[in-house]
């Protein structure tokens, strides 16, 4: 059977596969469109396996929300061009929607996320259509009294925030959204100082002590002064790595901490508010 350009065009529109692959599949199946689709699906799986060794260093994060539960996912592609592709973006949203429905709270980096989500066929199909390696890297789910989300830079950064509160109003929701933006912008490592291990603090102190001892001028100071200097530097570091200690980015006076901002909203709303945790994915 002669394979026409219109047949190739139709198969390409059905599958998203390349023109030569479509022509080859139609030739192999003697023009049977349904059989050609199956051939392309099978070859797509093979192509997906071949691409597995390639590096997917770009990508985006997306969020899905259902009531008080939200999930953020990260899916990687090989190029930034594909990361901006509508087909890829729709696929990432589908991954987020699926992650919202599974029992697993978090997975990624070394775990078989694709199997957990049961999306092997969908992934292979998108690799066939897009022509690049795609990796579903990780996801994490949060359920809270108020769960806020924020996507920055077209998906470069995705944030979820777990807020425990006995009052849910517009002011509390706005506060949660603002703190999400804070997490995206300043990249804290911890929510509060309570999460910082004693071992980490002691390690940092030992480094600071070594730096002081290597400076004759500082090393000659009284022990009490040296300990005060070390504690002051530790406090400064805590203000950088702990969310609640950070200066709130929207503070009008440039001094109000995130903890003070949350306390202000709590007082104005008559609420008990606690920022429990956050999730920050950056591709």
N, C-alpha and C positions, 0 to 999 in steps of 0.2 A: 504493500500500500504506500502510495506517495505521501510523504510528510510535508504538509503545507506550512507556510509562515503563520497563518491564522491559528493552526493547531498548536504550534510552538508558543504563540502568544497566549492562547487560552491556558495552556498548562503552566506557563510562567506566572500568570495571574493567580492561578489556583494554589501554587506552591511557593512562589517567591524564588524559585531556583533559577540559576543562570541559563541563558539561552542555549548554549551548547549542551548543557546537561539535560535540558528539556528535549532537545532534538534527539539526543542519544537514547533517552528513555522511550520516546515515541517510536523510534526505529526498532528498538529492542522488543517492543510490545506490539509491533505492526499497527500502530495508530490507536491502540486501545487506551483511552484517556484514563480510566480508572486504574488499569494495570500500571500505566506509566506513573501515576501518582504514587502507587505502592513501591515501584522501583526507586523513585526519588527519595521516598521516606527511608528505605533500607540503605541507600547510598549515603543519605544524610547521616544516619547513625554511624556509618563507617567513617565519614568525614569528621564527625564529632570526635571519634576516638583518635584520629590522626592529629586533631588540633589540641588534644588534651595536654601535650607537652609544651605548648606555647604559653606565653605569659599574658595574663589578662590583668593589666595594671591600671586601667581606667575604670569607669563605671559610675553608678549613682546609688544613692540611698532613697528609699521611699517608705511611706508610712500608711498603715491601714488602721482604722478605728471603728470599734463597735461598742457603743455605750461607754462604760468605764474601763474598757480594755483597748490597748493599742499595741501595735507591733511595728518595729522598724527593721528593714532588711537592707542588705548591701549586695548588689549584683555587679560583677565586673565584666568588662569587655577589654579588647586589646587596644582600642583607640578611642580618643575623645570624640571623634566624628560619629562613631557608632553609639556612644553613650548618649548623644543628642538625638539619635534616630527615633522616630515615633514608634516603630515596631518594638525596638528595645525597651523604650520607656513603658509601653503598654505591658510588655512581658514582666518588667520589674514590679509594676503595680499588681499584676496577677500573682506574682510570687508573694507579695505582701498580703494580699487578700487570702491566699492559701495558708500562709503562716499563722494568720489570725485564727484559723479553724483547728489547728492541730493541738494536741495536748502538751507537747514539748514547749517549755518556757523559753529556752535559748539553745542555740547550736551554732557551730561554726569552727573554722580553723582546725582541721584535723578530723572533724566529724563528717559523716555522710549526710550533709544537709539535703541533698537532692532526694535521697531515699526517704528521709524523714518527711519531706513534703510530697513525696510520690510524684515528682515532676520530671522524671527522666525523659519521657516521650516529648513533653512540651519543650524541654531544654534542647533536645536533639533537633526538633522542628525549627526552633529559632536559630540554631547554629547553621542549619541548612539554608534558611532564608537570608540570614545576615552575612554569613561567610566568614565569621570570626569565632575564636574561642570565647565562650561565655561561661562564667563561673558564678554559681549562687554561693556566696562566701559565708554569710552568717545572718542570723536574725535573733531578736530578743523581744520578749513580750512583757508588758507592764499592765497590771490592774490596780486601780487606786480610786480613792474618793473623787479626785480630779486627776486625770492623766492628760498632760499637755504635750503637744508636739510642735516641732519646728523643722523645716527643711530650708537649708541655706545653699546659695550658689547653684541653684538648679539641681540639687541632689548631691552636691559635693560633701555636705555634712547633714546628718539626720540626728535629731535629738528627741528623746522622750523624758518626761519628768513625772515622778511619782509624788503626788501631794496628798497627805492625809489631813482631812479637815472635817469639822462638824457643821460647817456652813459652806454652801456652794452658791455663790452669786457672781455677778459680772466682774466685780472687783477682784475676787479670788482667782477667777479664770484669767483675767488680764495679767495678774501678778504671775501666774504660772507660765503664761506665754512669754512674758518679759524675761523670766528666769531661764526659760529654754533658750532664748536668744543670747543670754549671758553665757550659758554653757557652750553654745556654738562659737561665740566670739573669743572667749578667754580660756577654753579648754582646761577646766579644772580636772584634777586627778581623783579627788575625793569630794563627798558631799559636805562632811564636817570633820573636825579634828579627831572626833571619836573613832573614825575609820583608819586613822594613821597609826601604824603599829609602833610599839616602843622600840623595836629593833631598827626601824627606819630612822626614828629620831636619834637614837644613839649613834647610828652610822653617820648621820649628817653632823652631829656634834663632834665626832672624831675627826671628820674632814676639816671642820672649822678650827678645831684645836691645832691640827697640824699646820694649817695656814698661818695661824697666829704665832706658833712656835718658830716658823720660818721667817718671821718678821721681827728682828731684834727690838724694834721700838715698841711693838705691841706685846711681845713676850716679857718685857721688863715690867709690865703693869701688874698691880696686885691681883691675886687669884680671884678675889671677889669681883673686881672690875672685868677680868677676862671672862668669868662665868656670865656676867651681865651682858657682855658683848655677844657671847655665843647665843644666849637666850634671845637677845634682840634680833639676831640674824635668823634664828629658827622661826620666830614670830613673823618676820618678814616673808620667809619662804611659805609659811602656812597661809598667808594672805594671797599668795599666788596660786597655790595648788588646791586649796579647800574652797569650795563654792561659797559656803556661808560666810567665810572670812574675806572674800574678794570685795573690792570696791564695786558697788553696783554701777553698771555702765551708764545708766540713765540718771544717776544721782545729780541733782542740780548743784549741790555744793562740792561734788567731786570727792566726798569723804564717806558718805553713807555706805555701809556694808550691805551685802545681800541679806544677811540675818536681820539687820535693822529695817531694811525695806519690807521684808516679810512680816516682821513684828508690827510695823506701822499699818500694813493692810489688815492684819489680824485684829488689831485694836479698833480700827475704823469699821470692820465688819462684825465685830463681836464674835470672832471665831478663834478656835484653837487650831493652829496651822503648823504642820511639820513637813519639811521637805525630806522625804525618806531616802530617795536615790534618784539617779539619772542614768540614762544610756546615751552615749555619744558615738556615732559611727562616722568616720571620715574616710572617704575612699582615697 
